[in-house]
Amino acid sequence: MSTDVSVARRRPAKPSATLAAVFKWILLGIGVVVALVPFVWMVSGSFRSESDLFHNPASLFPTSWTLHGYIGVWQQLPFVRLLVNSFVFAGVTTAACLLFDSMCAYALARLRFRGRNVAFVLVIATLMVPFQVTLIPVFIELFHFGWLNTYQGLIVPRATSAFGIFLLRQFFISIPAELDEAARIDGAGHVRIYWQVILPLAKPALATVAILNFMNLWNDLLWPLVVTSSPTMLTLPAGLTLFGGQHVTDHAVLLAGATISLLPIALGFFFAQKYFVAGVATTGLK
């Protein structure tokens, strides 16, 4: 029996399987190159002079390295203010989304009330409504509230996410209901079950929602441009865009600013990637 097993292990792989594996790795390598080349060009371009960029824009590496772009970011832009505004907008809004989305998801997943399924369908239906459709009505409401050029004007209309509600609901449903029953035997109500039982078990889903929301909000250009007009309230993407249009464009400065703005997202995903993968795998988003 052992001899048969050893012989089976020594059998060479079928040529078709080998070719399929090689073809798969070739496609994967091409995909990696296509995805990485723009980022490599952006980072290397931030260390190039303006003359070097125009002389050979297709080159991935500078002929001479310079910090002109990074020095120009601090000298030509209110970069610290733009960075603070981006962190406040993306960070506070993400925290609000986690709170409100998880509360709504808990109600849709754990509570039994009339119209629950209809409410969930309506939430999902909002995903089919483009953001641009509601942009003007929301702007008018913010104008009447006096919230233009304010943090609350940036944050409050974006403080919930239908996608976050959907993803968290799917995860909450997968948590055994016996845990709720055990908590009720100990005298826990819905608030305590939500806070002490459901949320600690939902870290992968919460991390997934947090990463996706923070990334989208950090890179958002249209909403800050509409709600804010003062340079002191602009976020980093909006500030870089206006800089490129108001002055003689220094591409090295823009590329340096874009490289710096990429770092928080990359670091956040790096430290939370295991939770992100687990959250996607356990919520049916495959």
Rosetta silent file (secondary structure, phi, psi, omega in degrees, C-alpha in Angstrom):
SEQUENCE: MSTDVSVARRRPAKPSATLAAVFKWILLGIGVVVALVPFVWMVSGSFRSESDLFHNPASLFPTSWTLHGYIGVWQQLPFVRLLVNSFVFAGVTTAACLLFDSMCAYALARLRFRGRNVAFVLVIATLMVPFQVTLIPVFIELFHFGWLNTYQGLIVPRATSAFGIFLLRQFFISIPAELDEAARIDGAGHVRIYWQVILPLAKPALATVAILNFMNLWNDLLWPLVVTSSPTMLTLPAGLTLFGGQHVTDHAVLLAGATISLLPIALGFFFAQKYFVAGVATTGLK
SCORE:     score description
SCORE:     0.000 S_00000001
   1 L     0.000  -44.070  179.950    0.000    0.000    0.000 S_00000001
   2 H   -65.993  -33.675  178.145    2.798    2.405    0.905 S_00000001
   3 H   -65.077  -41.262  178.012    4.574    1.517   -2.339 S_00000001
   4 H   -62.198  -40.628  179.971    1.486    2.437   -4.361 S_00000001
   5 H   -64.509  -44.082  179.972    1.230    5.774   -2.558 S_00000001
   6 H   -64.423  -37.748  177.510    4.884    6.609   -3.197 S_00000001
   7 H   -65.303  -39.864  179.408    4.525    5.696   -6.864 S_00000001
   8 H   -64.537  -35.523  179.951    1.437    7.906   -7.136 S_00000001
   9 H   -70.641  -28.241 -178.363    3.337   10.781   -5.591 S_00000001
  10 H   -82.269   -8.809 -178.859    6.166   10.386   -8.092 S_00000001
  11 L   -64.222  131.442  179.811    3.872   10.594  -11.082 S_00000001
  12 L   -68.139  151.589  178.677    4.614   13.762  -13.063 S_00000001
  13 L   -67.320  150.063  179.450    1.931   16.388  -13.387 S_00000001
  14 L   -64.284  142.354  179.750   -0.129   16.381  -16.544 S_00000001
  15 H   -58.049  -37.044 -179.635    1.163   18.753  -19.252 S_00000001
  16 H   -64.698  -39.421  178.689   -2.237   20.465  -19.469 S_00000001
  17 H   -67.377  -39.598  178.541   -2.219   21.186  -15.719 S_00000001
  18 H   -63.920  -44.902  178.712    1.345   22.529  -15.928 S_00000001
  19 H   -63.552  -38.230  178.526    0.484   24.807  -18.857 S_00000001
  20 H   -64.573  -40.615  179.156   -2.620   26.059  -17.055 S_00000001
  21 H   -65.936  -42.729  178.530   -0.553   26.900  -13.962 S_00000001
  22 H   -63.243  -44.146  179.309    2.081   28.706  -16.043 S_00000001
  23 H   -62.029  -38.647  178.979   -0.612   30.637  -17.935 S_00000001
  24 H   -63.499  -44.154 -179.099   -2.248   31.590  -14.635 S_00000001
  25 H   -69.418  -32.766  176.482    1.000   32.934  -13.200 S_00000001
  26 H   -64.632  -45.593  177.634    1.726   34.844  -16.404 S_00000001
  27 H   -61.692  -40.774  178.866   -1.681   36.535  -16.230 S_00000001
  28 H   -63.651  -41.493  178.794   -1.135   37.283  -12.553 S_00000001
  29 H   -64.008  -40.586  177.750    2.258   38.803  -13.291 S_00000001
  30 H   -63.207  -41.483  178.687    0.805   40.987  -16.054 S_00000001
  31 H   -63.212  -40.500  178.728   -1.937   42.155  -13.706 S_00000001
  32 H   -63.809  -42.939  179.827    0.595   43.041  -10.999 S_00000001
  33 H   -63.265  -45.819 -179.618    2.705   45.021  -13.468 S_00000001
  34 H   -61.774  -35.925 -178.811   -0.309   46.918  -14.822 S_00000001
  35 H   -76.075  -33.906 -172.821   -1.416   47.751  -11.271 S_00000001
  36 H   -88.943  -28.686 -175.438    1.998   48.800   -9.950 S_00000001
  37 H   -56.556  -45.891  178.520    3.421   50.805  -12.857 S_00000001
  38 H   -60.435  -37.538  179.730    1.218   53.921  -12.256 S_00000001
  39 H   -70.311  -39.511  177.340    2.151   53.965   -8.564 S_00000001
  40 H   -62.975  -42.461  178.807    5.855   53.525   -9.325 S_00000001
  41 H   -64.146  -39.168  179.749    5.669   56.360  -11.866 S_00000001
  42 H   -64.616  -47.452 -178.382    3.871   58.602   -9.361 S_00000001
  43 H   -65.717  -44.998  179.957    6.385   57.986   -6.563 S_00000001
  44 H   -67.342  -35.675  178.518    9.422   58.345   -8.828 S_00000001
  45 H   -64.100  -28.026  178.116    7.911   61.439  -10.444 S_00000001
  46 L   -69.138  -16.460  178.836    7.683   63.109   -7.041 S_00000001
  47 L  -104.988   12.746 -178.763   11.512   62.928   -6.867 S_00000001
  48 L  -107.772  154.859  174.854   12.066   64.350  -10.384 S_00000001
  49 L   -81.278  165.196 -178.677   12.562   67.909  -11.509 S_00000001
  50 H   -63.184  -40.367  179.440   10.102   69.590  -13.836 S_00000001
  51 H   -65.423  -36.825  178.173   12.577   69.528  -16.723 S_00000001
  52 H   -66.610  -39.361  178.836   13.211   65.806  -16.204 S_00000001
  53 H   -62.844  -43.096 -177.814    9.470   65.082  -16.236 S_00000001
  54 H   -78.365  -27.992 -179.184    8.928   66.914  -19.526 S_00000001
  55 H   -69.187  -42.360 -178.730   12.128   65.612  -21.123 S_00000001
  56 L  -145.115   75.948 -175.280   11.230   61.935  -20.690 S_00000001
  57 L   -67.792  -21.556 -178.720    7.759   61.515  -19.120 S_00000001
  58 L   -80.161  -10.854 -178.714    7.572   57.781  -19.928 S_00000001
  59 L   -70.532  138.058  179.905   10.618   56.969  -17.816 S_00000001
  60 L   -83.799  -15.978 -175.952    9.851   55.171  -14.553 S_00000001
  61 L  -131.574  143.041 -178.063   12.940   56.453  -12.778 S_00000001
  62 L   -72.846  150.535  173.864   14.439   59.932  -12.547 S_00000001
  63 L   -74.718  -31.217  175.193   17.777   60.769  -14.111 S_00000001
  64 L  -141.939  134.025 -175.948   18.594   62.831  -11.029 S_00000001
  65 L   -85.923  137.848  179.307   16.866   62.629   -7.664 S_00000001
  66 L  -147.310  151.901  177.663   15.570   65.799   -6.041 S_00000001
  67 L   -99.793   19.023 -178.459   13.317   66.754   -3.121 S_00000001
  68 H   -56.822  -41.564 -177.820   11.933   69.762   -4.984 S_00000001
  69 H   -64.216  -43.366 -177.868    8.419   68.300   -5.058 S_00000001
  70 H   -73.284  -33.399  174.654    8.250   67.602   -1.314 S_00000001
  71 H   -68.535  -39.579  179.518    9.740   70.967   -0.434 S_00000001
  72 H   -65.998  -30.419  177.074    7.250   72.655   -2.747 S_00000001
  73 H   -58.060  -43.126 -177.612    4.333   70.867   -1.047 S_00000001
  74 H   -79.935  -26.948 -176.461    5.115   72.658    2.210 S_00000001
  75 H   -89.458  -34.387 -172.901    6.018   75.996    0.622 S_00000001
  76 H  -100.761  -12.278 -178.815    3.341   76.377   -2.067 S_00000001
  77 L  -127.965  149.687  169.356    0.349   74.729   -0.362 S_00000001
  78 L   -76.719   65.554 -165.714   -1.278   74.969    3.096 S_00000001
  79 H   -65.153  -39.197 -179.229   -0.439   71.282    3.264 S_00000001
  80 H   -62.869  -42.634  178.901   -0.765   70.803    7.027 S_00000001
  81 H   -64.403  -43.138  177.645   -4.222   72.352    6.995 S_00000001
  82 H   -61.894  -39.276 -179.511   -5.296   70.215    4.035 S_00000001
  83 H   -67.550  -42.608  178.371   -3.977   67.121    5.778 S_00000001
  84 H   -62.981  -44.463  178.999   -5.795   67.939    9.031 S_00000001
  85 H   -60.583  -40.501  179.062   -9.050   68.570    7.170 S_00000001
  86 H   -64.796  -42.461  179.146   -8.737   65.225    5.366 S_00000001
  87 H   -65.428  -41.501  179.516   -8.095   63.359    8.621 S_00000001
  88 H   -65.457  -48.170 -178.722  -11.028   65.060   10.361 S_00000001
  89 H   -61.972  -53.388 -176.211  -13.390   64.489    7.438 S_00000001
  90 H   -71.893  -41.398 -176.408  -12.413   60.878    6.731 S_00000001
  91 H   -69.790  -50.788 -177.859  -11.759   59.833   10.338 S_00000001
  92 H   -67.047  -40.802  179.616  -14.828   61.315   12.047 S_00000001
  93 H   -65.285  -39.406  177.086  -17.145   60.317    9.208 S_00000001
  94 H   -63.693  -42.965  177.609  -15.826   56.751    9.266 S_00000001
  95 H   -62.195  -41.345  177.887  -16.354   56.538   13.028 S_00000001
  96 H   -65.072  -39.941  177.927  -19.909   57.849   12.634 S_00000001
  97 H   -62.284  -42.215  179.913  -20.582   55.333    9.850 S_00000001
  98 H   -61.616  -41.359 -179.040  -19.374   52.463   12.027 S_00000001
  99 H   -68.271  -56.244 -174.766  -21.699   53.518   14.854 S_00000001
 100 H   -69.875  -39.476  179.805  -24.853   54.238   12.854 S_00000001
 101 H   -65.902  -41.061  179.972  -24.392   51.455   10.308 S_00000001
 102 H   -68.345  -36.646  177.152  -23.800   48.844   13.014 S_00000001
 103 H   -64.746  -45.197  178.840  -26.848   50.006   14.991 S_00000001
 104 H   -65.496  -41.576  179.596  -29.059   49.826   11.906 S_00000001
 105 H   -64.259  -37.722  177.800  -27.570   46.477   10.908 S_00000001
 106 H   -63.528  -42.837  179.067  -28.211   45.074   14.395 S_00000001
 107 H   -63.248  -40.932 -178.620  -31.857   46.114   14.222 S_00000001
 108 H   -74.304  -23.813 -176.502  -32.287   44.550   10.774 S_00000001
 109 H   -96.342  -31.797 -170.143  -30.476   41.347   11.730 S_00000001
 110 H  -114.016  -28.682 -177.146  -31.589   40.714   15.327 S_00000001
 111 L   -88.185  150.140  177.206  -34.859   42.507   16.021 S_00000001
 112 L  -111.844  110.654  179.679  -38.236   41.214   14.900 S_00000001
 113 L  -148.312  156.906 -178.344  -40.598   43.975   13.808 S_00000001
 114 L   -67.316  132.185  179.471  -43.171   44.551   11.106 S_00000001
 115 L    86.717   12.664 -178.262  -41.684   45.886    7.904 S_00000001
 116 H   -63.114  -46.864 -179.445  -38.139   44.759    8.652 S_00000001
 117 H   -65.701  -37.019  177.546  -37.599   43.213    5.238 S_00000001
 118 H   -64.142  -41.924  178.252  -39.152   46.215    3.515 S_00000001
 119 H   -61.534  -40.756  179.669  -36.791   48.527    5.409 S_00000001
 120 H   -66.153  -40.850  178.068  -33.819   46.428    4.356 S_00000001
 121 H   -62.666  -40.330  178.525  -34.912   46.472    0.706 S_00000001
 122 H   -64.232  -38.277  177.227  -35.261   50.269    0.845 S_00000001
 123 H   -62.814  -46.114  179.568  -31.755   50.556    2.271 S_00000001
 124 H   -64.900  -34.572 -179.035  -30.371   48.383   -0.512 S_00000001
 125 H   -63.238  -29.816  179.371  -32.362   50.355   -3.105 S_00000001
 126 H   -65.223  -19.856  177.046  -30.490   53.530   -2.176 S_00000001
 127 H   -66.441  -22.396 -179.424  -27.336   51.901   -3.563 S_00000001
 128 H   -86.997   -4.928  179.561  -28.858   52.255   -7.027 S_00000001
 129 L   -92.855  116.449  179.137  -29.312   56.027   -6.643 S_00000001
 130 L   -60.397  145.127 -179.559  -26.226   57.907   -7.919 S_00000001
 131 H   -61.041  -32.864 -177.762  -24.703   60.309   -5.433 S_00000001
 132 H   -65.307  -23.902 -179.956  -24.907   63.130   -7.968 S_00000001
 133 H   -66.141  -38.675 -177.501  -28.726   62.898   -7.960 S_00000001
 134 H   -93.332    0.158 -173.605  -28.961   63.957   -4.311 S_00000001
 135 H   -63.539  -48.087 -177.259  -26.054   66.406   -4.440 S_00000001
 136 H   -67.690  -47.770  177.115  -28.056   69.565   -5.202 S_00000001
 137 H   -57.908  -41.118  179.027  -30.902   68.939   -2.673 S_00000001
 138 H   -65.888  -39.107  178.384  -28.372   68.193    0.065 S_00000001
 139 H   -61.756  -41.890  179.385  -26.390   71.315   -0.835 S_00000001
 140 H   -63.126  -42.406  178.567  -29.542   73.447   -0.570 S_00000001
 141 H   -62.907  -42.734  178.703  -30.323   71.986    2.873 S_00000001
 142 H   -64.100  -35.087  177.439  -26.772   72.664    4.067 S_00000001
 143 H   -63.960  -43.083  179.426  -27.075   76.231    2.782 S_00000001
 144 H   -68.634  -32.423  176.650  -30.250   76.796    4.803 S_00000001
 145 H   -75.579  -15.374 -175.457  -28.613   75.285    7.892 S_00000001
 146 L    75.411   30.446 -175.480  -25.588   77.527    7.444 S_00000001
 147 L  -102.481    6.722  175.706  -23.291   74.498    7.322 S_00000001
 148 L   -69.331  144.320 -177.685  -21.318   75.331    4.188 S_00000001
 149 L    61.237   36.185  176.820  -17.570   75.595    4.824 S_00000001
 150 L  -134.060  159.818  177.454  -17.939   73.721    8.118 S_00000001
 151 H   -66.661  -38.764 -179.607  -16.900   70.322    9.395 S_00000001
 152 H   -65.390  -32.108  175.932  -20.487   69.364   10.192 S_00000001
 153 H   -66.653  -34.244  177.193  -21.455   70.147    6.603 S_00000001
 154 H   -73.217  -38.073 -166.725  -18.754   67.798    5.378 S_00000001
 155 H   -90.909  -49.437 -168.698  -19.436   65.010    7.878 S_00000001
 156 H   -58.511  -46.901 -179.432  -23.153   64.765    8.699 S_00000001
 157 H   -65.967  -15.712 -179.342  -24.530   64.001    5.178 S_00000001
 158 H  -107.811   16.388 -171.370  -21.926   61.228    4.781 S_00000001
 159 L   -82.282    0.845  175.040  -22.366   59.719    8.271 S_00000001
 160 L  -135.235  157.933 -178.731  -24.221   56.610    7.045 S_00000001
 161 L  -144.032  122.092  178.896  -23.579   54.099    4.303 S_00000001
 162 H   -63.048  -37.102  178.350  -26.072   51.682    2.768 S_00000001
 163 H   -65.134  -39.530  177.552  -23.229   49.372    1.775 S_00000001
 164 H   -64.415  -40.046  177.109  -21.940   49.349    5.355 S_00000001
 165 H   -61.728  -45.240  179.933  -25.409   48.494    6.675 S_00000001
 166 H   -61.496  -48.245 -176.494  -25.695   45.646    4.184 S_00000001
 167 H   -64.379  -44.121 -179.271  -22.260   44.200    4.931 S_00000001
 168 H   -68.309  -36.730  177.031  -22.658   44.401    8.718 S_00000001
 169 H   -61.364  -43.341  179.168  -26.156   42.903    8.584 S_00000001
 170 H   -61.289  -36.804  179.009  -24.831   39.929    6.648 S_00000001
 171 H   -72.882  -41.618 -179.491  -22.145   39.399    9.266 S_00000001
 172 H   -62.685  -34.821  178.791  -24.509   39.818   12.225 S_00000001
 173 H   -63.736  -32.840 -178.519  -26.823   37.177   10.765 S_00000001
 174 H   -74.774  -12.889  178.231  -23.932   34.694   10.751 S_00000001
 175 L   -78.203  129.792 -176.346  -23.406   35.124   14.524 S_00000001
 176 L   -57.778  135.210  179.481  -25.297   32.359   16.400 S_00000001
 177 L   -69.235  -18.384  179.175  -28.548   33.546   17.965 S_00000001
 178 H   -61.928  -27.704  177.573  -27.814   31.342   21.003 S_00000001
 179 H   -65.438  -38.728  176.248  -25.364   33.989   22.189 S_00000001
 180 H   -63.542  -43.870 -178.718  -28.214   36.510   22.392 S_00000001
 181 H   -64.048  -39.854  177.918  -30.359   34.051   24.340 S_00000001
 182 H   -64.593  -38.083  178.915  -27.521   33.343   26.780 S_00000001
 183 H   -68.146  -36.989  178.782  -27.032   37.076   27.313 S_00000001
 184 H   -66.529  -34.528  176.763  -30.767   37.587   27.931 S_00000001
 185 H   -61.306  -33.941  177.542  -30.677   34.869   30.605 S_00000001
 186 L   -81.306    2.959  176.382  -28.020   36.977   32.346 S_00000001
 187 L    91.898   14.308 -179.014  -30.366   39.973   32.183 S_00000001
 188 L   -81.343  141.643  173.746  -28.837   41.784   29.194 S_00000001
 189 L   -96.347 -171.631 -176.832  -30.988   43.992   26.990 S_00000001
 190 H   -64.306  -39.109 -177.995  -30.558   44.869   23.357 S_00000001
 191 H   -64.032  -44.714 -179.490  -28.063   47.667   24.024 S_00000001
 192 H   -67.620  -39.558  177.806  -25.817   45.431   26.111 S_00000001
 193 H   -62.914  -43.977  179.466  -26.061   42.544   23.606 S_00000001
 194 H   -61.931  -44.063 -172.479  -25.206   44.904   20.765 S_00000001
 195 H   -82.049  -37.579 -172.187  -22.271   46.493   22.593 S_00000001
 196 H  -104.996  -15.373 -178.552  -20.783   43.565   24.520 S_00000001
 197 H  -112.237  -54.361 -172.662  -21.698   40.522   22.415 S_00000001
 198 H   -73.952  -51.288 -175.344  -22.189   41.460   18.762 S_00000001
 199 H   -61.839  -42.923  177.704  -19.593   44.199   18.224 S_00000001
 200 H   -60.777  -29.859  178.827  -16.632   42.297   19.750 S_00000001
 201 H   -83.327  -12.008 -174.475  -17.393   39.381   17.426 S_00000001
 202 L  -102.282   21.571 -178.933  -17.808   41.650   14.402 S_00000001
 203 H   -57.639  -42.339  177.800  -14.261   43.071   14.296 S_00000001
 204 H   -59.945  -44.670  179.638  -13.524   41.676   10.801 S_00000001
 205 H   -67.312  -40.454  178.224  -16.688   43.217    9.326 S_00000001
 206 H   -63.091  -40.859  178.094  -16.141   46.503   11.169 S_00000001
 207 H   -64.299  -38.209  178.612  -12.553   46.663    9.897 S_00000001
 208 H   -63.480  -47.958  178.813  -13.765   46.030    6.348 S_00000001
 209 H   -62.672  -41.304 -178.982  -16.344   48.815    6.535 S_00000001
 210 H   -62.810  -45.515 -178.083  -13.825   51.156    8.166 S_00000001
 211 H   -64.920  -46.932 -178.049  -11.163   50.590    5.500 S_00000001
 212 H   -64.588  -43.370  179.644  -13.553   50.961    2.571 S_00000001
 213 H   -66.202  -46.105 -178.455  -15.231   54.066    3.997 S_00000001
 214 H   -61.701  -41.633  179.778  -11.975   55.747    5.004 S_00000001
 215 H   -63.270  -46.640 -179.311  -10.452   55.068    1.603 S_00000001
 216 H   -65.224  -40.641 -179.000  -13.473   56.442   -0.282 S_00000001
 217 H   -71.348  -39.572  179.783  -13.761   59.500    1.940 S_00000001
 218 H   -62.346  -38.173 -178.122  -10.039   60.247    1.900 S_00000001
 219 L   -90.891    0.215 -176.300  -10.001   60.192   -1.907 S_00000001
 220 L   -65.772  130.639  179.904  -13.337   61.992   -2.309 S_00000001
 221 L  -111.002  -44.604 -172.147  -13.031   65.035   -4.539 S_00000001
 222 H   -65.231  -49.190 -174.737  -16.550   66.070   -5.578 S_00000001
 223 H   -61.306  -49.672  177.465  -18.183   66.393   -2.149 S_00000001
 224 H   -62.725  -33.321  178.035  -15.509   68.650   -0.540 S_00000001
 225 H   -66.069  -33.411 -178.577  -15.394   70.809   -3.666 S_00000001
 226 H   -77.738  -43.732 -171.796  -19.177   71.358   -3.490 S_00000001
 227 H   -82.253  -28.727 -176.086  -19.513   71.917    0.261 S_00000001
 228 L  -118.161  145.277  174.600  -16.365   73.977    0.848 S_00000001
 229 L  -130.610  -15.999  179.137  -14.963   76.998   -0.936 S_00000001
 230 L   -80.947  136.069  178.366  -12.570   78.376    1.686 S_00000001
 231 L   -59.454  -24.245 -179.270   -8.929   77.214    1.355 S_00000001
 232 L   -78.242  -10.378 -179.317   -8.903   76.558    5.110 S_00000001
 233 L  -113.390   -1.794 -179.246  -11.656   73.932    4.783 S_00000001
 234 L   -70.488  148.226  172.487  -10.509   72.068    1.672 S_00000001
 235 L   -88.900  174.795 -174.009   -9.388   68.472    1.927 S_00000001
 236 H   -62.483  -48.362  178.703   -6.172   67.209    0.365 S_00000001
 237 H   -60.663  -41.750  179.709   -7.585   65.987   -3.011 S_00000001
 238 H   -66.585  -39.876  179.408   -9.580   69.192   -3.470 S_00000001
 239 H   -64.595  -40.890  178.266   -6.606   71.349   -2.472 S_00000001
 240 H   -65.907  -36.680  179.681   -4.291   69.615   -4.926 S_00000001
 241 H   -66.285  -45.047  179.945   -6.843   70.030   -7.716 S_00000001
 242 H   -67.128  -35.005  176.954   -7.271   73.763   -7.127 S_00000001
 243 H   -61.790  -40.333 -179.310   -3.514   74.206   -6.916 S_00000001
 244 H   -68.156  -22.491 -177.339   -3.143   72.623  -10.329 S_00000001
 245 H   -99.057  -23.441 -174.191   -5.678   75.007  -11.840 S_00000001
 246 H   -91.440  -25.939 -175.631   -4.848   78.321  -10.169 S_00000001
 247 L  -119.313  174.637  169.309   -1.079   78.408  -10.617 S_00000001
 248 L   -66.237  116.797 -169.001    1.506   77.364  -13.155 S_00000001
 249 L   -66.356  123.355  173.074    1.260   73.666  -12.519 S_00000001
 250 L  -102.230  100.895 -172.506    4.311   72.129  -10.880 S_00000001
 251 H   -64.895  -32.284  178.392    3.756   68.451  -11.555 S_00000001
 252 H   -63.307  -38.185  178.147    6.453   67.320   -9.148 S_00000001
 253 H   -66.506  -43.706  178.881    4.633   69.086   -6.318 S_00000001
 254 H   -62.794  -41.262  179.735    1.313   67.497   -7.291 S_00000001
 255 H   -68.566  -35.535  176.651    2.911   64.053   -7.479 S_00000001
 256 H   -66.523  -42.451  176.755    4.570   64.559   -4.101 S_00000001
 257 H   -63.947  -40.390  177.947    1.256   65.585   -2.566 S_00000001
 258 H   -65.486  -37.196  178.366   -0.478   62.583   -4.123 S_00000001
 259 H   -65.762  -43.530  178.770    2.250   60.274   -2.791 S_00000001
 260 H   -65.090  -39.216 -179.360    1.912   61.638    0.735 S_00000001
 261 H   -67.526  -21.865  179.269   -1.887   61.366    0.568 S_00000001
 262 H   -76.735  -25.498 -173.084   -1.538   57.703   -0.383 S_00000001
 263 H   -61.313  -46.755 -179.629    0.451   56.785    2.735 S_00000001
 264 H   -59.272  -39.239  179.324   -2.403   56.822    5.337 S_00000001
 265 H   -66.943  -43.860 -179.630   -4.546   54.518    3.178 S_00000001
 266 H   -64.141  -42.844  179.235   -1.655   52.134    2.519 S_00000001
 267 H   -66.310  -42.310  178.805   -0.686   51.998    6.205 S_00000001
 268 H   -61.246  -43.767  178.725   -4.281   51.520    7.314 S_00000001
 269 H   -67.915  -36.623 -179.373   -4.818   48.642    4.915 S_00000001
 270 H   -62.190  -43.590 -176.957   -1.463   47.071    5.858 S_00000001
 271 H   -79.438  -20.889 -177.176   -2.287   46.942    9.567 S_00000001
 272 H  -114.145   16.121 -173.664   -5.910   45.857    9.099 S_00000001
 273 H   -66.647  -34.677 -179.314   -5.548   43.516    6.127 S_00000001
 274 H   -66.828  -37.352  176.585   -6.180   40.309    8.102 S_00000001
 275 H   -70.101  -36.255 -179.608   -9.466   41.715    9.430 S_00000001
 276 H   -63.792  -47.191 -179.568  -10.352   42.985    5.960 S_00000001
 277 H   -64.114  -42.345  179.235   -9.839   39.572    4.344 S_00000001
 278 H   -64.953  -37.878  179.747  -11.756   37.836    7.140 S_00000001
 279 H   -67.455  -40.655  177.351  -14.625   40.321    6.847 S_00000001
 280 H   -66.758  -38.136 -177.387  -14.951   39.837    3.090 S_00000001
 281 H   -70.977  -27.034 -174.844  -14.773   36.050    3.461 S_00000001
 282 H  -102.732    2.645  178.622  -17.475   35.863    6.133 S_00000001
 283 L  -113.786    8.200  175.662  -20.028   38.291    4.662 S_00000001
 284 L    82.782    7.454 -179.703  -20.563   36.601    1.326 S_00000001
 285 L   -91.001   69.205 -177.512  -18.710   39.231   -0.741 S_00000001
 286 L  -109.582    0.000    0.000  -16.681   36.727   -2.759 S_00000001
